[in-house]
Amino acid sequence: MSHLLIITTTPDLAAAEAIAEGLIQNNLAACVQVQPQGKSFYRWQGKVESSAEHALFIKTTDSAYGKTEQYIQEHHPYDVPEIIAVKIDRGLSPYLSWINEEVNS
C-alpha cells in the first residue's frame, strides 16, 4: 500500500485543530501534526499577499486521498485551500504498517 504526506495550511489554530481532529475521527489519517504559526507569502488575484498560517502534515494512504481531499475542502475556511500530496517512498516499516491499520480507505 502506498502512503502520502498531505500538506495544507489554515488561517488560525482553531481551523487547523478542527480539521486535524475530524480527519482522525473519520479514519482518514493516522496522524496529523499541526505546526506553529508561520507566515506565507503568495500572489492572490494579482496582488502579493502575506498572512499568518498553521501548517498541517497529514499521514495517510494513497487510496484514502480522494476522501481526505474532500473532507479538507468541505471543512476548510479558504475558497481554494492548499492541498498538496507527497508520496512517501520510504519509512520505518512498523510506522507505515500503523498508518495502514489506522486509515480506512
Backbone bond lengths (Angstrom), bond angles and torsions (degrees), N, CA, C in turn:
res aa  C-N    CA-C-N  psi(-1)  N-CA   C-N-CA  omega(-1)  CA-C   N-CA-C  phi
1 M - - - 1.448 - - 1.525 108.83 -
2 S 1.326 116.57 137.53 1.460 121.50 178.84 1.520 110.64 -85.89
3 H 1.313 114.99 150.85 1.464 121.81 -178.10 1.515 110.11 -121.64
4 L 1.344 115.59 152.05 1.454 121.66 -178.93 1.513 110.94 -130.44
5 L 1.317 114.66 151.30 1.454 123.08 165.83 1.524 104.76 -112.14
6 I 1.327 116.56 112.17 1.464 121.54 178.77 1.522 107.69 -99.25
7 I 1.313 115.70 135.23 1.461 121.56 179.59 1.521 108.77 -116.81
8 T 1.323 115.81 133.20 1.454 122.12 171.31 1.521 107.88 -142.83
9 T 1.319 116.80 164.54 1.458 121.35 177.48 1.522 109.11 -130.19
10 T 1.333 115.73 153.05 1.462 121.35 177.75 1.526 109.30 -131.59
11 P 1.336 116.96 158.97 1.461 119.35 -177.71 1.523 114.38 -77.65
12 D 1.331 117.16 -15.52 1.467 118.80 -178.20 1.524 110.42 -151.52
13 L 1.320 114.78 164.13 1.461 121.27 -176.95 1.521 111.96 -65.63
14 A 1.320 117.96 -37.54 1.468 120.89 -179.09 1.523 111.17 -60.51
15 A 1.329 117.81 -44.10 1.464 121.13 178.49 1.520 110.74 -65.41
16 A 1.331 116.82 -41.71 1.467 121.01 179.41 1.523 110.87 -61.03
17 E 1.321 116.43 -46.95 1.463 120.36 -178.40 1.522 111.74 -67.85
18 A 1.318 117.84 -36.81 1.465 120.63 178.87 1.525 110.80 -65.22
19 I 1.324 117.30 -44.10 1.466 120.52 178.04 1.520 110.16 -64.98
20 A 1.327 117.36 -45.17 1.467 121.27 -179.74 1.524 110.99 -58.57
21 E 1.320 116.47 -49.24 1.465 120.08 -178.35 1.524 111.32 -64.05
22 G 1.316 117.40 -41.03 1.460 120.64 178.97 1.517 112.72 -63.48
23 L 1.331 117.04 -40.48 1.465 120.16 178.26 1.523 111.25 -62.92
24 I 1.329 116.64 -40.51 1.466 120.55 179.13 1.527 110.33 -69.40
25 Q 1.330 117.38 -46.80 1.466 121.15 -178.51 1.522 112.33 -60.91
26 N 1.332 116.40 -32.49 1.461 120.93 -179.39 1.525 112.98 -92.78
27 N 1.317 117.26 11.17 1.466 123.19 178.51 1.525 113.01 55.57
28 L 1.324 115.87 34.36 1.459 120.72 177.03 1.518 112.00 -93.91
29 A 1.319 116.91 -14.82 1.463 122.50 178.28 1.518 109.00 -144.85
30 A 1.322 115.57 149.07 1.465 120.41 175.88 1.521 110.38 -84.80
31 C 1.332 116.29 -32.58 1.464 121.66 -177.39 1.522 108.64 -154.31
32 V 1.323 115.69 140.39 1.465 121.39 173.15 1.520 107.35 -130.34
33 Q 1.308 116.09 120.52 1.465 120.91 175.76 1.521 108.39 -98.36
34 V 1.322 116.13 126.06 1.460 121.81 176.08 1.524 107.21 -100.53
35 Q 1.312 115.70 119.13 1.461 121.57 -177.36 1.528 110.72 -87.91
36 P 1.324 116.75 152.42 1.462 120.40 177.82 1.527 110.99 -59.73
37 Q 1.289 114.76 162.13 1.458 120.96 -177.95 1.522 111.65 -57.01
38 G 1.316 114.96 133.03 1.454 122.54 174.18 1.523 108.08 -128.44
39 K 1.306 116.52 -175.11 1.457 120.07 -179.47 1.517 109.33 -122.85
40 S 1.320 116.44 129.27 1.459 122.71 178.60 1.521 109.94 -107.58
41 F 1.328 115.56 140.91 1.461 122.43 174.70 1.520 107.09 -117.92
42 Y 1.331 117.41 136.22 1.454 121.09 -175.10 1.529 109.57 -162.46
43 R 1.325 115.31 165.32 1.457 121.08 174.40 1.527 106.69 -102.54
44 W 1.330 117.01 128.14 1.462 121.83 179.53 1.516 108.33 -136.57
45 Q 1.333 115.86 121.51 1.461 122.91 179.80 1.531 111.32 52.59
46 G 1.340 114.84 43.93 1.452 121.72 174.19 1.517 116.67 82.78
47 K 1.325 117.33 0.58 1.468 120.24 -178.93 1.524 110.36 -121.44
48 V 1.334 115.89 143.87 1.463 120.25 174.05 1.524 107.72 -77.74
49 E 1.319 115.22 126.23 1.465 122.17 -177.12 1.524 109.19 -123.32
50 S 1.303 116.05 162.95 1.464 121.61 169.09 1.518 107.43 -145.37
51 S 1.327 114.80 147.75 1.461 118.93 179.54 1.525 109.79 -156.64
52 A 1.319 114.27 155.06 1.463 120.42 175.10 1.523 108.10 -77.64
53 E 1.324 116.49 135.98 1.462 120.86 -179.77 1.526 110.04 -144.95
54 H 1.328 114.27 157.08 1.463 122.20 172.72 1.526 107.36 -108.83
55 A 1.321 117.23 132.54 1.459 122.04 178.53 1.522 109.95 -93.86
56 L 1.328 115.29 140.30 1.460 121.69 174.49 1.518 108.03 -114.67
57 F 1.337 116.57 131.12 1.455 123.14 174.83 1.524 106.93 -110.86
58 I 1.323 115.55 111.53 1.460 123.18 -170.15 1.522 108.96 -109.16
59 K 1.336 116.76 121.22 1.459 121.41 177.97 1.519 108.92 -99.32
60 T 1.351 115.43 121.71 1.453 120.48 -176.30 1.527 109.53 -151.29
61 T 1.323 116.29 -170.74 1.461 121.70 178.51 1.523 109.82 -106.27
62 D 1.322 115.02 157.38 1.457 120.81 178.15 1.525 110.65 -60.10
63 S 1.319 117.03 -39.09 1.464 120.12 -177.46 1.526 112.78 -69.86
64 A 1.322 118.14 -19.11 1.468 121.46 178.58 1.527 112.16 -94.00
65 Y 1.331 117.43 1.80 1.468 119.50 -174.75 1.530 112.83 -57.81
66 G 1.306 117.74 -48.34 1.464 120.80 -175.83 1.517 112.78 -57.48
67 K 1.322 116.83 -48.07 1.468 120.87 179.63 1.525 111.28 -67.68
68 T 1.328 116.16 -35.21 1.466 120.22 179.17 1.523 110.38 -67.48
69 E 1.325 116.74 -45.47 1.466 120.69 177.28 1.528 110.59 -59.45
70 Q 1.323 116.32 -44.98 1.466 120.67 179.89 1.528 111.05 -60.92
71 Y 1.332 116.96 -43.87 1.466 120.42 179.50 1.533 110.67 -60.87
72 I 1.320 116.03 -45.74 1.467 119.49 -179.78 1.529 110.06 -60.58
73 Q 1.329 117.04 -47.52 1.464 120.16 -179.24 1.528 111.69 -60.00
74 E 1.318 117.33 -41.56 1.464 121.15 -177.29 1.522 112.97 -69.78
75 H 1.333 117.67 -25.08 1.464 121.10 -174.72 1.527 113.74 -112.93
76 H 1.314 116.86 6.04 1.464 121.37 -175.49 1.524 110.86 -93.85
77 P 1.327 117.90 139.43 1.465 119.74 -179.77 1.536 114.53 -75.34
78 Y 1.335 118.65 -16.25 1.467 120.80 -179.40 1.528 110.58 -84.14
79 D 1.336 116.65 148.72 1.462 121.29 173.77 1.526 110.93 -66.98
80 V 1.334 115.81 -40.05 1.467 121.81 -179.95 1.525 107.87 -128.81
81 P 1.337 117.38 84.27 1.464 119.04 -178.48 1.526 111.92 -73.66
82 E 1.316 114.92 150.04 1.462 120.35 170.29 1.524 107.25 -69.80
83 I 1.320 116.23 121.79 1.466 121.60 172.41 1.522 105.64 -137.25
84 I 1.321 115.97 107.35 1.462 122.34 -177.06 1.525 108.05 -124.58
85 A 1.320 116.53 131.84 1.459 120.90 178.36 1.525 109.84 -112.73
86 V 1.325 115.47 131.89 1.460 122.68 178.14 1.526 107.60 -118.62
87 K 1.327 116.34 126.38 1.468 119.32 178.01 1.522 110.18 -67.79
88 I 1.312 115.75 138.29 1.462 121.89 174.97 1.525 106.40 -92.58
89 D 1.330 116.82 107.04 1.463 120.98 -178.07 1.522 112.31 -77.14
90 R 1.333 115.99 -35.23 1.460 120.50 -177.45 1.509 109.21 -143.90
91 G 1.327 114.58 156.54 1.454 120.56 176.82 1.516 109.36 -179.27
92 L 1.305 115.94 169.01 1.456 121.41 178.40 1.525 108.74 -60.63
93 S 1.317 117.07 122.05 1.458 122.18 -174.35 1.535 113.47 -53.16
94 P 1.347 119.28 -46.81 1.465 118.19 178.51 1.532 112.98 -62.88
95 Y 1.324 117.75 -32.75 1.472 120.74 178.16 1.525 110.23 -68.13
96 L 1.331 117.06 -44.34 1.459 120.61 178.94 1.525 111.08 -65.14
97 S 1.316 117.19 -36.77 1.469 120.76 175.48 1.519 110.78 -63.90
98 W 1.324 116.48 -39.32 1.465 120.90 177.82 1.532 110.72 -61.81
99 I 1.331 117.21 -41.11 1.467 120.00 176.09 1.524 109.49 -57.19
100 N 1.335 116.75 -46.35 1.467 120.72 179.21 1.525 111.75 -57.14
101 E 1.324 116.50 -41.92 1.463 121.05 -177.96 1.525 112.37 -67.78
102 E 1.316 117.01 -32.54 1.467 121.14 -173.75 1.525 114.57 -88.39
103 V 1.324 116.87 -21.00 1.462 120.21 -174.21 1.520 110.31 -102.38
104 N 1.328 115.85 127.07 1.463 121.58 173.38 1.511 108.06 -95.23
105 S 1.303 115.95 115.24 1.457 118.88 178.80 1.500 108.27 -107.25
